[in-house]
Amino acid sequence: MAERLYYESDIDPLTDYPLLIRATFVALKNLDGEGEIHDLQKEVARLLDLSKEQIERKNNPSNPLSEFEYRTKIARTYLKIMARLLVLGISGQ
């Protein structure tokens, strides 16, 4: 397993998308690209050393997902799209 990712203490890792995307990428790498979303979220939380409060914090009361769950799903989707674009660019399709 990779070490935890370090960042400035005044940065909120849930609103710093480059940091969250990096953590999601490392988590996917640690999981060999496999696993369910909850496995990925558990690894991202470990890498960023998130507190229970950060993991459970709600951004929108009408959304059943926590801010962490929502944003890690966005980060995962972003990485999937970027990977697909790279494959298309390399293969010329």
C-alpha positions in Angstrom: 0.0 0.0 0.0 1.1 3.5 -0.8 1.8 6.0 2.0 -0.7 8.6 2.8 -0.8 11.7 0.7 0.3 14.9 2.4 -1.2 18.3 1.9 -1.2 21.7 3.7 -3.4 21.7 6.8 -5.4 24.6 5.6 -6.5 22.8 2.5 -9.9 21.0 2.5 -9.1 17.8 0.5 -12.8 17.5 -0.5 -12.8 20.9 -2.3 -9.3 20.7 -3.8 -10.2 18.7 -6.9 -6.6 18.2 -8.1 -5.7 16.6 -4.7 -8.9 14.5 -4.7 -8.3 13.3 -8.3 -4.7 12.5 -7.4 -5.8 10.5 -4.3 -8.5 8.7 -6.4 -5.8 7.8 -9.0 -3.5 6.5 -6.3 -6.3 4.6 -4.7 -7.3 3.0 -8.0 -3.6 2.0 -8.5 -3.5 0.5 -5.0 -6.6 -1.5 -5.8 -5.1 -2.7 -9.1 -7.9 -0.9 -10.9 -10.5 -3.2 -9.3 -13.1 -2.9 -6.6 -16.4 -1.3 -5.9 -16.9 2.3 -5.3 -17.0 1.8 -1.5 -13.6 0.1 -1.7 -12.2 3.1 -3.6 -13.7 5.5 -1.2 -12.3 3.7 1.8 -8.8 3.8 0.2 -9.2 7.5 -0.7 -10.2 8.3 2.9 -7.2 6.4 4.1 -4.8 8.2 1.7 -6.1 11.6 2.7 -6.4 10.6 6.4 -9.9 11.9 6.5 -11.9 12.1 9.7 -15.3 10.5 10.2 -16.8 14.0 10.1 -15.2 14.8 6.7 -16.4 11.5 5.3 -20.0 11.9 6.5 -20.3 15.7 6.0 -23.4 16.6 3.9 -23.2 19.4 1.4 -26.8 19.2 0.3 -29.5 17.9 2.6 -31.6 16.7 -0.3 -28.8 14.5 -1.6 -28.5 11.1 0.1 -24.7 11.0 -0.6 -22.2 12.7 1.6 -20.0 15.4 0.0 -17.1 12.8 0.1 -19.1 10.1 -1.6 -20.3 12.5 -4.3 -16.9 14.1 -5.0 -15.1 10.8 -5.1 -17.6 9.5 -7.7 -17.0 12.7 -9.7 -13.2 12.1 -9.5 -13.5 8.5 -10.6 -15.7 9.5 -13.5 -13.2 12.2 -14.5 -10.4 9.7 -14.5 -12.4 7.2 -16.6 -13.2 9.9 -19.2 -9.5 11.0 -19.3 -8.4 7.4 -19.7 -10.8 6.9 -22.6 -9.7 10.1 -24.3 -6.1 8.9 -24.0 -6.9 5.6 -25.5 -8.8 7.2 -28.4 -6.0 9.6 -29.0 -3.4 6.9 -29.1 -5.4 4.5 -31.3 -6.7 7.3 -33.5 -10.3 6.1 -33.3 
